[in-house]
Amino acid sequence: MRNPVSRQIIAPPISIQPLDSRPPAWVSGLIAEPSAGSGIDVAARGNVLRARTQLRDARLMDAETLSAAVHDAYVSLAGRVASEGFNPIRIWNFVPGIRDRFGELDRYMVFNRGRFEALSKIQASLLATSSAVGVDSNDLTIDMLASTDPGIQVENPRQISSWMYSASYGPRPPCFARATITTLEGTRWLLIGGTASIVGEASCHEGNVEAQLDETFANLCAVIEAVTPRRADPLALIEDVRVYIARAADADDIAEHVHRRIGAARAIEMALATVCRPELLVEMEGRVRLTPQRA
């Protein structure tokens, strides 16, 4: 029997809009939009800082120029955040034409090469949780959330850690944590990064959106169960979720499935976006409150 809450929330057909290059709504609720600066926009509130930078016309860059620009952007962001006494905990990468080709490489692989070289240079002791999705823009945006709490890195036991991916996914692996435990305004949270139908390092269920959704939910459950006591439905702990939908034709089916499984979430956002692998049709991210809410 379907959750009655889900039936109240969703009434297909729905209208899904293209993704804007901004983090989920809970981030703007936590901290204001960064003020414009010299290449890096910054906002701070309490123990939280947000830093954002854009690579203008990144879609027009050749592969070498783009890798170098991503490298420099990450080094600059990390340096600015560290100078303020903060630690990166969550990063959103909005990549234009994320699957455009440069010969044997696509733009995501080129992006990862620049990010990898930057993180190797920075020698970060903790990789922030991240997502990277394609947007309809010429500009590449990196939006970083940081905290005075360095956080605790969490991996998914069903997946290979991203920095250990094979060369099948590019000359340099993506480097990010699957999730991070951190404190925001006195509340302990689990921030879960972009999660899709991947087991080990391989994509699963090509062409089958419902099977991909089920695999994605299994991965979300695995991450949540890694840090919380086992319970009947770990997905019930998710308070905020964002869903990236690759094909507009799948929007109604995905919305119904998501509301059936995570219908109790406080906020559900959905947007059209290009997922980093062509066979992946959906990706999700979210956050889980670990500190019990006061009565």
N, C-alpha and C positions, 0 to 999 in steps of 0.2 A: 504494500500500500504506500502511495506517495506521501511524503511529508506535506501536511496541509499548509505549512508556512511557505513551502516552495510554490504551491499553486497560487498563493496570494501575491507572491513577488513577481512571478514571470507570467507573461501573457503573450506568447508568440503570435504573429511575427514581431521581431524587434529591429531597431535600427542601430547598426554598429558604425561608429565613426572611425576614420583613420587616427592612429595614435599621434598625439602631440608629444613633443620631445620634453616631457616633464615626468617626474616620479609620480607615484600614486597619491591620491588626495590626502592620505594620512600624514604624508611628509609636510605638505603645506599647512596642515592643521597643527603640526608640531613646531614648525619654524617657518618664518616668513620667506618670501622669495629673496634670493641674494641681491644685494645692491651692486650696481655696475662698478667695476674696478678696472685696473690696467691688465686686461686679459683674463683675470679670474674674478668672478663675482662671489661675494662672501656675505653670509648672515650668521649671527651667533645668538644663542639664547640658552642661558643656564649652562648645562654641561654638554650642549649640542652645538655643532657648527655645520654649516652647509656651504660647500664651495662648488662652483660651476664654471666650466670653460667651454668655448665653442671653437671648432676648427672650421673657419669659413671656407665654403666651396670645396670641402673635402672630397666630394663626389667627382670633382674635376682633376684631382691629383693623381699622378702616376703612383705605382706601388711603392717605390723607394721614398718618394716625398711623403706619402701618407704614413708609412711606418715611422719615419723620422719625426713627423708632426705628432703622432700618437705618443711616441716615446717622450718627447719634450713636454707634452701636455701632462702626462702622468707624473713626471719628475717635478714639474712646477706645482701641480696640485698637492702632491705629497709634501713638498717643501713648505708650502704655505700653511697647510693644515698642521704640520709638526711645529712650525714656528709659533703657532697659537696655543700649543700644548694639547692638541687633539690627536685622535687616532682614527683612521678610516675604518668604518664598520659596514657600509653599504654603498655600492656604486651602481649607477644606472648609465649605460652606454647606449646612445641612440645613433645608429650607424646608417647613413644614407646608402641605398643600393648595396645592402650588406652581402648580397650574393652575386653582384656584378663580378665578371671575370677579369683577371690579369693573367692570361695564359693558363698555367696549371693551378694558379691560386685564385681564390675569390677574395672579396674585400674583407670578409671576416677573418680569413687567414692572415691577410696583410695587417689588419688591425691587431690581431693576436701577437704577431711578430714584434710590433712596436711596444705593445703592453709588456710582453715577456722581457724584452731588453731593458725596459724601464724598471720593472720590479727586480730584475737581477742586479741592476745598478743600485737601487735604493736599499736592497737587502732587507725588505720588510720581514719582520719576524712573524707577522700575522697577515694572511691574505684576506682582504675584505670580501664579503659576499657580493656577488655582482650578477648583472644580467646584461645582455647585449642583443638588441632587436633592431630590425630595419625600419626606417621611417622614410616618408616621402618628402625629402628635403635635400638640399645640396650641402647642408652643414652637419657636422658631427658634433654632438653634445655629450659631455661627460659631466654628470651630476653626482657629487660625492657627499655622503652624510658621514659625519665624524662625531666622536664622543670622547670625553675625558676618560671613560672606561674603555680600555683596549679591546674588551670582548673576548669570547672564547669561540674558537673555530669549531664547526660541526660538519662532519662528512656523512655521506649517505652510504650505508653498508651495501646497498644494491648497485652502487656505481663505483667506477674507478675515479679516484681524485683527478680533477681536471688537469693538474700540472703533470700527470703521468700518462696522458693520452698519447697514443701512437702517432707516427708521422702520417697516418691516413687522414688526419684532421688538420694537417698543415705542418710547415717546417718548425714552428714553435707552438707549444700547447697553450690553450687558454689557461689563465691562472686566476682562480677565484675559489673561495670557500662555498660549499653548498648552502651553509647557513651560519649565522653568528648569534651567540647569546650576548646581550648587552643591556645596559641600564639607560633608559631614557626618562628623564624627569622623575626619577625615583621608582620607576616601574621596570621590572625585568622582562625582556622580550626575547623571543626567538625570531630573527629576521631571516626568512627563507628566500633564496635567490631564484632566478629563472629555472624552472623545473619542467621537464618534458618526458616523452616516452623513450627513455634511454635506460638500458640495463648494461652494466659494465661500461663500455664506451660506445656501444652500438645502438643505433635507432631501431625501434621495434614497431611492427604493425603498419608498414607503409601503406598509405591509401585508406586506412580504416580509422576514421576519426573517433568512433566510440571506443575501440580497443586502445587507441592512444590516450584517450581521456582516462580510462581505467588504469593504465600503466602509470600515467602521471599522478593520479591519486595514490597509487601504491607507493610511489617515490616520496610524495609529500608525507604519507603516513610513516614511512621509514625514517625520515629526518626527524619528525616530531617524536617518535618513539625512542629515538636515540638519546633524548634529553628529558623525557617525562615518563612517569609510570605508565605501564601498558594499560589501555582502556579499550572499551568496545569500539569506539569510533574516534580515533585521533583527529579526524578532520573537523569534529565539532569544536575543537580548541581554536581554530583559525578565526581571527576577528576581522581581518582585512585581506582581500584577495584581489589580484589583478589578473585578467585572462587575456593573453595575446592570441588573436584568431587570424590564421593565415589566409583563409578563403571566406569571403562574405557568405557564400552559399551554405557554409556550415554553421553560421551564427545561431540560428534557432535551435539546432540540435545540441550545440555546445552549451548554450544558455540553459536549456532545460536540464541537461545532465549536471551542470555545475550547481544549479539551484537545488537539485534533488540531493546532491551530496554535501554541499556546503551552504545550504539555504539559511542556516542560522547565523552566518557571518554578519557582522555589523555593516560592512560595506563590500559590495562586489562591483568591480569595474571591468568593463570589456572594451577592447579596441582592436581594430584591424591593424596588423603589423606583420612584417616579414620575419619569420623565424630563421635562425642562422643556418639550418640545414633544410634543403628543399623537400625532403620527405616528411618533415615534422609539420603537423597541421595546427598544433596548439601548444602553448607554453603558459605556465602559471607561476606566480610568486605570491608571497603573503607574509603575514606576521602572526605570531602566537603569543598571548600574554602568559608569562610564567609566574609573575607575582599575582596572587589572588586579588581580585578587585574588592575594595572595601565596601562593606554594606552601607 
